Amino acid sequence: MKMRTRMAPSPTGEIHIGSMRTLLYNCALAKKSGGKFILRIEDTDRERYVEGAVERTFEVIKDYGLSWDEGPVVVGPHKPYIQSERLDIYKKYALELVEKGKAYYCFCSKERLAEMREEQEKKGFPTTKYDKHCLGLAEEEVKKYLEEGKEYVIRLNVPKGEKINFKDEVLGDLSFPSDDIDDQVLLKSDGYPTYHLAVVVDDHLMEITHILRGMEWLPSTPKHILLFKAFGWDLPKFVHLPLLREADSTKKLSKRSGSVAAVDFLKDGYLPEALLNFLMFLGWNPGTEKEIYTLEEFVEDFSIEKVQKSDLVVFDRQKLLWFNGMYIRGLDIKELLEKLSDWGKKFDVKINSKDKDFDLRVLELIRERLRTLSEWNELTDYFYNKPEIDGELLNKYSGSGEKTKEIVNKYLELYESIDEKDWNFENLEKVSHELLEKEGYKPKEAFMTLRVIVTGRSFSPPLFNTFEVLGKTNVVKRMSSI
């Protein structure tokens, strides 16, 4: 069967990294079957609508290397794919439910609803629900209110005393009592549908076969099933995916622990390929030891049967760093430099740069330490700028200021005598060790002192490789400043 899956982000902010995981799974399932992945924009919550969020959603999906087969920008048979452009459709179907007796007009004021909720809370109701007051209105009364232009909403008429049974493709057979479900609003007073009406109508009209979404939507599923049945439509298959939690918490992903928006991970310098590879394993397991997957390999191996039956899966930020480091080290050095340059331009980050050949030499040296593109400037600053030297750190390895000066001056004299054509790793290592033995210095006190005076740090790539790339002029000049 050719599957039709969908993702329907809301433009109420930046798309969440968890939503990007869900989008990836939807995309993979459709592509594996030769089906279609549909993108919709659920923009009916006008109060929370954020200007420009739709365009940024499109951009970040593409930046992650993903695409959609039908949706905004892409011509499809079920247009429009933006809900605010489908208001007449939703109203038509809401009125159809009213005619069938499956929904009804509600004219209750905000004041009455507030009093009702307050009264229910006083009586100790576990949750407040609409009391079906307007369901009892006579047909003539409803007609009169409509003719007077009285403000209304349309509510679903939830049956009492029923069990809503369905099968989740991951969680198995589930059942919800209808008495726990409110007569939810389907069409708001401003003519906009609620999420529940719009999503069911769109899923049916767009012929969605499989609904893959996060576990937070599970309580909404019985409401949607009631709507599907009220219309007399076939049910799609439901797949509820684990939510993401921080490694050190039992709670959902939090901004307090780091980025949560999909675009922020790109800004932080993660490669799209590494991010996708990491996201693949957040709720899915191939059952093998394989960890590095291309998108094409994931599509081939992905199946609902391998989705984890769990409420929460760990979003291990350290594991993501590992993935990103693996991808960085797997790139051709020139391609990596190009990605670094493109990243800086896209996110308006001024990149340490001199000329391409020099940059490539620096990148070769520090690549093993580079975990994200954003670490480049911090890791390489001393190659491009004279560092500030911490006196305490400088004297730490020699034991005193006098010994530090002695060591630096001895090596300064040596390095000044080296011809430019002999300024290379092999010769620097050879003559530096010869002087070490001649003067009786310990390797740590001599070479760590040299490292600090030249780089300003106690950690750097191999010392003499660093000196070779920096060049004689820079090294001598920095050592002369003691």
C-alpha positions as CSV (number, residue, x, y, z in Angstrom):
1,M,0.0,0.0,0.0
2,K,1.3,3.5,-0.9
3,M,1.2,5.5,2.3
4,R,0.3,9.1,2.7
5,T,1.7,10.7,5.8
6,R,1.7,14.3,6.9
7,M,3.2,16.8,9.2
8,A,1.4,20.0,10.2
9,P,3.5,22.5,12.1
10,S,1.9,25.6,13.6
11,P,3.5,29.0,12.9
12,T,3.5,29.9,16.6
13,G,7.3,30.0,16.8
14,E,10.3,28.1,15.6
15,I,9.8,24.4,14.7
16,H,10.8,22.2,17.6
17,I,13.6,19.7,17.3
18,G,11.1,17.0,18.4
19,S,8.8,18.0,15.5
20,M,11.8,17.6,13.2
21,R,12.2,14.0,14.4
22,T,8.5,13.4,13.8
23,L,8.7,15.0,10.3
24,L,11.7,12.8,9.5
25,Y,9.8,9.6,10.5
26,N,6.7,10.7,8.4
27,C,8.9,11.4,5.4
28,A,10.8,8.1,5.7
29,L,7.6,6.0,6.0
30,A,6.1,7.6,2.9
31,K,9.2,7.4,0.8
32,K,9.8,3.7,1.7
33,S,6.4,2.7,0.3
34,G,6.6,5.0,-2.7
35,G,3.9,7.1,-1.2
36,K,3.6,10.8,-0.5
37,F,4.6,13.0,2.4
38,I,2.3,16.0,2.8
39,L,3.2,19.3,4.6
40,R,0.3,21.4,6.0
41,I,0.4,24.6,7.9
42,E,-1.9,24.7,10.9
43,D,-2.3,28.5,11.4
44,T,-5.8,28.7,12.9
45,D,-4.5,29.8,16.3
46,R,-4.4,33.5,15.3
47,E,-3.6,34.8,18.8
48,R,-0.3,32.9,18.9
49,Y,0.6,33.4,15.2
50,V,4.2,34.6,14.7
51,E,4.9,36.6,11.6
52,G,7.5,35.0,9.3
53,A,7.3,31.6,11.1
54,V,5.8,29.8,8.1
55,E,8.7,30.9,5.8
56,R,11.3,29.9,8.5
57,T,9.7,26.5,8.9
58,F,10.0,25.9,5.1
59,E,13.6,27.0,5.2
60,V,14.7,24.9,8.2
61,I,13.1,21.7,6.8
62,K,15.1,22.2,3.6
63,D,18.2,23.1,5.5
64,Y,17.9,19.7,7.3
65,G,17.9,18.0,3.9
66,L,14.2,17.1,3.9
67,S,11.4,17.9,1.5
68,W,7.7,17.3,1.0
69,D,5.7,15.9,-2.0
70,E,2.6,18.0,-1.5
71,G,2.1,21.2,0.4
72,P,2.8,24.9,0.2
73,V,5.0,25.9,-2.7
74,V,4.7,22.4,-4.1
75,V,1.7,21.9,-6.5
76,G,-0.7,19.1,-5.2
77,P,-4.2,18.0,-5.8
78,H,-5.5,18.9,-2.3
79,K,-4.6,22.6,-2.2
80,P,-4.6,24.9,-0.4
81,Y,-2.4,23.4,2.3
82,I,-2.6,26.4,4.7
83,Q,-5.5,26.1,7.0
84,S,-6.4,29.8,7.1
85,E,-7.1,29.4,3.4
86,R,-9.6,26.6,4.0
87,L,-12.1,28.2,6.3
88,D,-15.1,27.6,4.1
89,I,-14.3,23.9,4.0
90,Y,-14.3,23.6,7.8
91,K,-17.5,25.6,8.2
92,K,-19.2,23.3,5.6
93,Y,-18.2,20.2,7.5
94,A,-19.1,21.7,10.9
95,L,-22.6,22.5,9.7
96,E,-22.9,19.0,8.2
97,L,-22.3,17.6,11.8
98,V,-25.0,20.0,13.1
99,E,-27.5,18.7,10.6
100,K,-26.6,15.1,11.6
101,G,-27.1,15.9,15.2
102,K,-23.5,15.1,15.9
103,A,-22.7,18.7,16.8
104,Y,-24.7,21.7,18.0
105,Y,-24.7,25.5,18.3
106,C,-23.6,26.9,21.6
107,F,-24.5,30.5,22.5
108,C,-23.1,30.6,26.1
109,S,-21.3,33.7,27.1
110,K,-17.8,33.8,28.5
111,E,-19.3,34.8,31.9
112,R,-21.6,31.7,32.0
113,L,-18.8,29.4,31.0
114,A,-16.6,30.8,33.7
115,E,-19.3,30.4,36.4
116,M,-19.9,26.9,35.2
117,R,-16.3,25.9,35.5
118,E,-16.0,27.6,39.0
119,E,-19.1,25.7,40.2
120,Q,-17.7,22.3,38.9
121,E,-14.3,23.0,40.6
122,K,-16.2,23.7,43.9
123,K,-17.9,20.4,43.6
124,G,-14.6,18.6,43.2
125,F,-14.9,17.6,39.5
126,P,-11.5,16.1,38.4
127,T,-11.8,18.2,35.2
128,T,-14.3,20.8,34.1
129,K,-16.5,20.1,31.0
130,Y,-19.2,21.9,29.2
131,D,-22.6,20.9,30.6
132,K,-24.4,20.5,27.3
133,H,-26.7,23.5,28.2
134,C,-27.2,24.6,24.6
135,L,-27.8,21.0,23.4
136,G,-31.3,21.4,25.0
137,L,-32.2,24.5,23.1
138,A,-35.4,24.3,21.0
139,E,-34.9,24.5,17.2
140,E,-36.9,27.7,17.1
141,E,-34.7,29.3,19.8
142,V,-31.6,28.3,17.9
143,K,-33.0,29.8,14.7
144,K,-34.0,33.0,16.5
145,Y,-30.5,33.5,17.9
146,L,-28.9,32.9,14.5
147,E,-31.2,35.4,12.9
148,E,-30.3,38.0,15.6
149,G,-26.7,37.4,14.8
150,K,-25.9,36.2,18.3
151,E,-22.3,35.0,18.7
152,Y,-21.9,31.2,18.8
153,V,-19.5,28.3,18.6
154,I,-20.2,24.8,17.3
155,R,-19.5,22.0,19.7
156,L,-19.2,18.2,19.2
157,N,-22.0,16.2,20.8
158,V,-20.0,13.6,22.6
159,P,-22.1,10.5,23.4
160,K,-22.3,9.4,27.0
161,G,-21.4,6.0,28.4
162,E,-19.4,4.7,25.4
163,K,-16.0,3.2,25.1
164,I,-13.8,4.6,22.3
165,N,-11.6,1.7,21.2
166,F,-8.8,1.9,18.7
167,K,-5.4,0.3,17.9
168,D,-2.2,2.3,18.0
169,E,0.3,0.7,15.7
170,V,3.0,1.0,18.4
171,L,1.1,1.0,21.7
172,G,-1.5,-1.6,20.8
173,D,-5.2,-1.7,21.7
174,L,-6.3,1.3,23.7
175,S,-9.7,2.4,25.1
176,F,-11.0,5.7,26.4
177,P,-14.4,6.4,28.1
178,S,-16.4,9.0,26.3
179,D,-17.6,10.4,29.6
180,D,-14.0,11.8,30.1
181,I,-14.3,13.8,26.9
182,D,-15.6,17.3,26.7
183,D,-18.0,18.6,24.1
184,Q,-15.1,20.3,22.5
185,V,-15.5,23.4,20.3
186,L,-15.2,22.6,16.6
187,L,-15.8,26.0,15.1
188,K,-15.0,29.2,17.0
189,S,-17.0,32.4,17.0
190,D,-14.5,34.0,14.6
191,G,-15.2,31.4,12.0
192,Y,-11.9,29.6,12.5
193,P,-11.9,25.9,13.3
194,T,-10.2,24.4,16.3
195,Y,-7.3,22.1,15.8
196,H,-9.6,19.0,16.3
197,L,-12.0,19.8,13.5
198,A,-9.4,21.1,11.0
199,V,-7.0,18.2,11.5
200,V,-9.7,15.5,11.0
201,V,-11.2,17.2,7.9
202,D,-7.8,17.7,6.4
203,D,-6.5,14.2,7.1
204,H,-9.6,12.8,5.4
205,L,-9.7,15.1,2.4
206,M,-5.9,14.7,1.9
207,E,-6.3,10.9,2.1
208,I,-3.8,10.5,4.9
209,T,-3.3,6.8,5.7
210,H,-0.9,7.0,8.6
211,I,-0.7,9.6,11.4
212,L,2.6,9.7,13.1
213,R,2.8,12.2,15.9
214,G,4.2,12.7,19.4
215,M,2.8,11.1,22.5
216,E,1.4,14.4,23.7
217,W,-1.4,14.1,21.1
218,L,-2.6,10.7,22.5
219,P,-5.4,12.3,24.6
220,S,-6.7,14.0,21.5
221,T,-7.0,10.8,19.5
222,P,-10.4,9.6,21.0
223,K,-11.8,13.1,20.1
224,H,-10.6,12.7,16.6
225,I,-12.0,9.2,16.3
226,L,-15.4,10.5,17.4
227,L,-15.2,13.0,14.6
228,F,-14.1,10.5,12.0
229,K,-17.1,8.3,13.0
230,A,-19.5,11.2,13.1
231,F,-18.7,11.9,9.5
232,G,-18.8,8.2,8.6
233,W,-15.1,8.3,7.4
234,D,-12.6,5.4,7.6
235,L,-10.0,5.8,10.3
236,P,-6.3,6.2,9.4
237,K,-3.7,4.3,11.3
238,F,-2.4,6.0,14.4
239,V,1.3,5.9,15.5
240,H,2.2,7.8,18.7
241,L,5.9,8.4,19.1
242,P,7.9,8.8,22.3
243,L,8.5,12.3,23.6
244,L,12.1,13.6,24.1
245,R,13.6,14.2,27.5
246,E,16.9,15.5,28.8
247,A,19.5,12.9,29.8
248,D,19.5,14.0,33.4
249,S,15.7,14.4,33.8
250,T,12.4,12.6,33.5
251,K,10.8,15.7,32.0
252,K,10.4,16.8,28.4
253,L,13.2,18.7,26.6
254,S,13.8,22.1,28.1
255,K,15.4,25.3,27.0
256,R,17.2,25.4,30.3
257,S,19.4,22.6,29.1
258,G,20.2,24.0,25.7
259,S,18.6,24.5,22.3
260,V,15.2,23.1,21.5
261,A,14.3,24.8,18.2
262,A,15.5,22.9,15.2
263,V,17.1,26.1,13.7
264,D,19.1,26.7,16.8
265,F,21.0,23.5,16.4
266,L,22.1,24.6,13.0
267,K,23.1,28.0,14.4
268,D,25.1,26.1,17.1
269,G,27.2,24.6,14.3
270,Y,25.7,21.1,14.0
271,L,25.8,19.5,10.5
272,P,22.3,18.7,9.1
273,E,23.5,15.1,8.2
274,A,24.6,14.6,11.8
275,L,21.4,16.0,13.2
276,L,19.3,13.7,11.0
277,N,21.4,10.7,12.0
278,F,20.9,11.6,15.7
279,L,17.2,12.1,15.3
280,M,16.7,8.7,13.6
281,F,17.5,7.0,16.9
282,L,15.1,9.0,19.0
283,G,12.3,6.5,19.1
284,W,13.5,4.0,16.5
285,N,16.1,1.2,16.7
286,P,17.2,-0.9,13.8
287,G,18.1,-3.8,16.1
288,T,21.7,-3.8,15.0
289,E,24.9,-2.2,16.1
290,K,24.9,0.2,13.2
291,E,24.8,3.9,14.2
292,I,25.9,5.9,11.1
293,Y,23.0,6.2,8.6
294,T,22.5,8.2,5.5
295,L,19.0,9.4,4.9
296,E,18.7,6.9,2.1
297,E,19.7,4.0,4.3
298,F,17.3,5.1,7.0
299,V,14.4,5.2,4.5
300,E,15.3,1.7,3.5
301,D,15.4,0.3,7.1
302,F,12.7,2.4,8.7
303,S,9.5,0.6,9.8
304,I,6.8,1.2,12.4
305,E,7.6,-2.2,13.9
306,K,11.0,-0.8,15.0
307,V,9.5,2.3,16.8
308,Q,10.0,2.1,20.5
309,K,7.0,1.6,22.8
310,S,8.0,4.3,25.3
311,D,6.7,7.5,26.7
312,L,10.0,9.3,26.7
313,V,13.4,8.7,25.0
314,V,16.6,10.4,26.0
315,F,17.8,13.4,24.0
316,D,21.5,12.9,24.8
317,R,23.3,16.1,23.9
318,Q,26.7,14.5,24.4
319,K,25.7,11.7,21.9
320,L,24.7,14.4,19.4
321,L,28.2,16.0,19.8
322,W,29.7,12.6,19.1
323,F,27.6,12.2,16.0
324,N,28.6,15.7,14.8
325,G,32.3,15.1,15.5
326,M,32.1,11.8,13.5
327,Y,30.6,13.6,10.5
328,I,33.1,16.5,10.7
329,R,36.0,14.1,10.7
330,G,34.5,12.1,7.8
331,L,34.4,15.1,5.5
332,D,37.0,16.0,3.0
333,I,39.0,18.9,4.4
334,K,38.1,21.3,1.6
335,E,34.4,20.4,1.9
336,L,34.6,21.0,5.6
337,L,36.1,24.4,5.1
338,E,33.4,25.3,2.6
339,K,30.7,24.2,5.1
340,L,32.3,26.3,7.8
341,S,32.3,29.3,5.5
342,D,28.7,28.8,4.4
343,W,27.6,28.4,8.0
344,G,29.3,31.7,9.0
345,K,27.6,33.5,6.1
346,K,24.1,32.0,6.8
347,F,24.1,32.8,10.5
348,D,26.1,36.0,10.3
349,V,29.1,34.7,12.2
350,K,32.5,36.3,11.5
351,I,34.8,33.4,10.9
352,N,38.6,33.5,11.7
353,S,40.1,33.5,8.3
354,K,43.3,34.5,6.5
355,D,43.5,32.8,3.2
356,K,42.2,29.5,2.0
357,D,45.6,27.6,2.1
358,F,46.3,28.9,5.6
359,D,42.8,28.1,6.8
360,L,43.1,24.6,5.4
361,R,46.3,24.0,7.3
362,V,44.8,25.2,10.5
363,L,41.7,23.1,10.0
364,E,43.8,20.0,9.4
365,L,45.4,20.6,12.8
366,I,42.3,21.2,14.9
367,R,39.8,19.0,13.1
368,E,40.1,16.2,15.7
369,R,39.1,18.7,18.4
370,L,36.3,20.3,16.4
371,R,32.8,19.0,17.6
372,T,30.7,21.8,16.1
373,L,31.4,24.5,13.5
374,S,30.7,27.1,16.2
375,E,33.8,26.0,18.1
376,W,36.1,27.1,15.2
377,N,36.8,30.6,16.4
378,E,37.5,29.6,19.9
379,L,39.8,26.7,18.9
380,T,41.7,28.8,16.3
381,D,41.9,32.3,17.7
382,Y,45.6,32.2,18.4
383,F,46.4,31.3,14.8
384,Y,44.8,34.6,13.7
385,N,45.3,36.9,16.6
386,K,48.1,37.5,19.1
387,P,46.9,35.9,22.4
388,E,46.9,37.5,25.8
389,I,49.2,35.7,28.1
390,D,48.2,34.8,31.7
391,G,51.4,35.3,33.8
392,E,50.4,32.7,36.3
393,L,49.7,30.1,33.6
394,L,53.0,31.0,31.8
395,N,55.1,30.3,34.9
396,K,53.1,27.3,36.0
397,Y,55.3,24.7,34.3
398,S,58.7,26.2,34.8
399,G,58.1,27.0,38.5
400,S,59.3,30.6,38.4
401,G,59.4,33.8,36.3
402,E,63.1,33.6,36.0
403,K,63.1,30.0,34.7
404,T,60.4,30.9,32.3
405,K,62.5,33.7,30.8
406,E,65.5,31.5,30.6
407,I,63.7,28.8,28.7
408,V,61.9,31.2,26.4
409,N,65.1,33.1,25.6
410,K,67.1,30.0,24.9
411,Y,64.5,28.7,22.4
412,L,64.1,32.2,21.0
413,E,67.8,32.3,20.1
414,L,67.4,28.8,18.6
415,Y,64.4,29.7,16.5
416,E,65.8,33.0,15.2
417,S,68.7,31.0,13.8
418,I,66.6,28.7,11.8
419,D,66.3,29.5,8.1
420,E,62.7,30.0,6.8
421,K,63.1,27.0,4.4
422,D,63.9,24.8,7.4
423,W,60.9,26.0,9.4
424,N,58.9,22.7,9.4
425,F,57.6,20.2,11.9
426,E,60.4,17.7,11.5
427,N,63.3,20.2,11.9
428,L,61.6,22.1,14.7
429,E,60.9,18.9,16.7
430,K,64.6,17.7,16.1
431,V,66.4,20.9,17.1
432,S,64.0,21.6,20.0
433,H,64.6,18.2,21.6
434,E,68.4,18.6,21.1
435,L,68.3,21.9,23.0
436,L,66.1,20.2,25.7
437,E,68.8,17.6,26.2
438,K,71.6,20.0,26.1
439,E,70.1,22.3,28.8
440,G,68.7,19.5,30.9
441,Y,65.1,20.8,30.7
442,K,62.2,18.5,31.4
443,P,59.9,18.2,28.4
444,K,56.9,19.5,30.3
445,E,58.5,22.6,31.7
446,A,60.1,23.6,28.4
447,F,57.4,22.7,25.9
448,M,54.4,23.7,27.9
449,T,56.1,27.0,28.6
450,L,56.6,27.5,24.9
451,R,53.0,26.5,24.2
452,V,51.7,29.1,26.6
453,I,53.9,31.9,25.4
454,V,53.0,31.3,21.7
455,T,49.3,30.2,21.9
456,G,48.2,31.6,25.3
457,R,46.9,28.2,26.2
458,S,47.9,25.0,27.9
459,F,46.0,22.9,25.2
460,S,46.6,23.1,21.5
461,P,47.4,20.7,18.6
462,P,50.9,19.2,18.6
463,L,53.3,21.9,19.5
464,F,55.7,21.8,16.5
465,N,52.9,21.3,14.0
466,T,51.3,24.5,15.5
467,F,54.6,26.4,15.2
468,E,55.0,25.3,11.6
469,V,51.6,26.6,10.6
470,L,52.0,29.8,12.6
471,G,55.3,30.5,10.8
472,K,58.6,31.7,12.1
473,T,57.7,35.4,12.2
474,N,54.7,34.9,14.4
475,V,56.4,32.5,16.8
476,V,59.5,34.6,17.2
477,K,57.5,37.8,17.7
478,R,55.4,36.2,20.4
479,M,58.3,34.8,22.2
480,S,60.1,38.1,22.1
481,S,57.3,39.8,24.0
482,I,58.3,38.2,27.4
